[in-house]
């Protein structure tokens, strides 16, 4: 029952986003050219440039966050190795104190 409800909700949200995107594209048909400092991009509809910048921003966010996640995974792996080495040393010290003659 919950899976069916989740699927229905996702479908409704997808349709709503598609409708909003279509409406946005049809209402913003003015041609604009983007002037970057050294390059002028060709004329295209305002909606195209806005959607493209939104998508590129999302992709850039995913790439940057993926780099941070990989860095954190490397730090975690290093910390786990240090803990494992400390545990081995602790076990060695425990057994050494038990095996020492009194």
C-alpha positions in Angstrom: 0.0 0.0 0.0 2.8 2.5 0.9 4.8 1.6 -2.1 1.8 2.4 -4.4 1.2 5.7 -2.6 4.8 6.7 -2.9 4.8 5.9 -6.6 1.6 7.9 -7.1 3.1 10.9 -5.2 6.3 10.8 -7.3 4.3 10.6 -10.5 2.1 13.6 -9.4 5.3 15.6 -8.5 6.9 14.8 -11.9 3.8 15.9 -13.8 3.6 19.1 -11.7 7.3 19.9 -12.4 6.9 19.2 -16.2 3.8 21.4 -16.3 5.7 24.2 -14.5 8.6 23.9 -16.8 6.4 23.9 -19.9 4.6 27.0 -18.6 7.8 28.7 -17.8 9.2 28.0 -21.2 6.2 29.3 -23.0 6.0 32.5 -21.0 9.7 33.4 -21.4 10.3 33.2 -25.1 12.2 36.5 -25.4 15.6 36.1 -27.1 18.6 37.2 -25.1 22.3 36.9 -25.5 24.5 36.3 -22.5 27.6 38.5 -22.3 30.4 37.0 -20.3 33.5 39.1 -19.9 35.4 37.6 -22.8 32.7 35.7 -24.7 29.2 36.6 -25.9 27.0 33.5 -26.1 24.5 33.3 -28.9 20.9 34.5 -28.7 18.5 31.9 -27.2 15.2 32.1 -25.3 15.4 33.4 -21.8 13.8 30.2 -20.5 16.6 28.1 -22.1 19.4 30.1 -20.5 17.7 30.0 -17.1 17.1 26.3 -17.2 20.6 25.7 -18.5 22.1 27.7 -15.7 19.9 25.8 -13.2 21.0 22.4 -14.5 24.7 23.5 -14.6 24.5 24.8 -11.1 23.0 21.5 -10.0 25.7 19.5 -11.7 28.4 21.7 -10.2 26.8 21.2 -6.7 26.8 17.4 -7.2 30.5 17.4 -8.3 31.7 19.6 -5.4 29.7 17.6 -2.8 31.0 14.3 -4.3 34.6 15.6 -3.9 33.9 16.4 -0.2 32.3 13.0 0.3 35.4 11.3 -1.2 37.7 13.4 1.0 35.7 12.5 4.1 35.8 8.8 3.2 39.6 8.9 2.9 39.8 10.6 6.3 37.5 8.0 7.8 39.5 5.2 6.2 42.7 6.7 7.7 41.1 7.0 11.1 39.9 3.4 11.0 43.4 2.2 10.2 44.8 4.2 13.2 42.1 2.7 15.5 43.0 -0.8 14.2 46.7 -0.2 14.9 45.9 1.2 18.3 43.7 -1.8 19.1 46.5 -4.2 18.1 49.0 -2.4 20.2 46.6 -2.4 23.2 46.0 -6.2 22.8 49.8 -6.7 22.6 50.2 -4.7 25.8 47.5 -6.6 27.6 48.9 -10.0 26.7 52.4 -8.9 27.5 51.3 -7.9 31.1 49.6 -11.3 31.5 52.5 -13.3 30.3 55.1 -11.5 32.4 56.3 -13.6 35.3 55.4 -12.3 38.7 
